[in-house]
């Protein structure tokens, strides 16, 4: 799938960054990446308000959250799926979390710099890459999975507006 296509197109990546929901997308991407190039790091990015995979990594088993609170609908199943968790445990190097303001700022970054109108899942991935993983990924060849289409124009406009308010404080060194 996505991971194999990415590795075939750009085989010498140092890292791949993927947003995390229930674990389906990242587990497939991570397995393909690691089986193709075991030296390539795979990083997951999860909303703080829906951090079931992060919690599953800490507890060593799939976790179901009591409550989910994030703007990233497509990244907010309340649980990590057992198969996805097992594959992530085997192939994912690290998972970081980002808050909703960071996600909105990531959406704004993709809009302003790449002219891409994206949903929060893609905003989360770039926010993770540019904020908590910034120094770890500095000067690396990175593949970023920009995924999702789960948003309407009214919600998009609202989230981009929120992102613009937070953009400069979060990404102050970009310009």
Residue pairs with C-beta under 8 A, 6 or more apart in sequence:
1 28
1 29
1 32
2 25
2 28
2 29
2 32
2 145
2 147
3 16
3 28
3 29
3 30
3 31
3 32
3 33
3 36
4 32
4 36
6 13
6 16
6 29
6 32
6 33
6 143
6 145
7 13
7 32
7 33
7 36
7 37
7 40
8 36
10 141
10 143
11 36
11 37
12 37
12 141
13 33
13 37
13 40
13 141
13 142
13 143
14 39
14 40
14 41
14 137
14 140
14 141
14 142
15 40
15 41
15 42
15 43
15 137
15 140
15 141
15 142
15 143
16 29
16 30
16 33
16 40
16 41
16 42
16 43
16 142
16 143
16 144
16 145
17 43
17 44
17 45
17 125
17 126
17 128
17 129
17 133
17 137
17 142
17 143
17 144
17 145
18 25
18 26
18 29
18 30
18 42
18 43
18 44
18 45
18 125
18 145
18 147
19 25
19 26
19 44
19 45
19 46
19 72
19 75
19 121
19 122
19 124
19 125
19 128
19 145
19 147
19 148
20 26
20 44
20 45
20 46
20 53
20 75
20 88
20 95
21 50
21 74
21 75
21 76
21 77
21 121
22 52
22 77
22 79
22 80
22 81
22 84
23 53
23 80
23 81
23 83
23 84
23 85
23 87
23 88
24 81
24 84
25 145
25 147
26 42
26 44
26 53
26 84
26 88
26 92
27 83
27 84
27 85
27 86
27 87
27 88
27 91
27 92
28 87
29 42
29 145
30 42
30 87
30 88
30 91
30 92
31 87
31 90
31 91
33 40
33 42
33 91
34 40
34 42
34 90
34 91
41 93
41 94
42 91
42 92
42 93
43 92
43 93
43 94
43 95
43 96
43 128
43 129
43 133
43 137
44 53
44 88
44 92
44 94
44 95
44 96
44 128
45 95
45 96
45 97
45 98
45 124
45 125
45 127
45 128
45 129
45 133
46 52
46 53
46 54
46 75
46 95
46 96
46 97
46 98
46 124
47 70
47 71
47 72
47 75
47 76
47 97
47 98
47 99
47 100
47 103
47 120
47 124
48 70
48 97
48 98
48 99
48 100
49 68
49 69
49 70
49 76
49 99
49 100
50 65
50 68
50 69
50 70
50 72
50 75
50 76
50 77
50 78
51 65
51 97
52 62
52 63
52 64
52 65
52 77
52 78
52 79
52 80
53 80
53 84
53 85
53 88
53 95
54 95
54 97
55 63
55 65
55 80
56 62
56 63
56 80
56 85
56 88
57 88
57 89
57 95
61 85
62 79
62 80
62 81
62 82
62 85
63 79
63 80
64 78
64 79
65 78
65 79
66 78
68 76
68 77
68 78
70 76
70 100
70 103
70 120
71 100
71 103
71 104
71 120
71 159
72 100
72 103
72 119
72 120
72 121
72 123
72 124
73 119
73 120
73 150
74 119
74 120
74 121
74 148
74 150
75 120
75 121
75 124
80 88
88 95
94 133
96 128
96 132
96 133
97 132
98 106
98 124
98 127
98 128
98 131
98 132
100 120
101 162
101 163
101 166
101 170
102 124
102 127
102 131
102 166
102 170
103 120
103 123
103 124
103 127
103 159
103 163
104 120
104 123
104 159
104 160
104 162
104 163
104 166
105 123
105 127
105 163
105 166
105 167
105 170
105 171
106 122
106 123
106 124
106 125
106 126
106 127
106 128
106 130
106 163
107 118
107 119
107 120
107 122
107 123
107 156
107 159
107 160
107 163
108 123
108 160
108 163
108 164
108 166
108 167
109 123
109 126
109 127
109 130
109 163
109 167
109 171
109 174
110 116
110 118
110 122
110 123
110 126
110 146
111 117
111 118
111 160
111 163
112 167
116 122
116 146
117 156
118 146
118 148
118 151
119 148
119 149
119 150
119 151
119 156
120 148
120 151
120 159
121 147
121 148
121 150
122 146
122 147
122 148
123 159
123 163
125 144
125 145
125 146
125 147
126 144
126 146
127 170
129 137
129 142
129 144
130 171
131 170
151 159
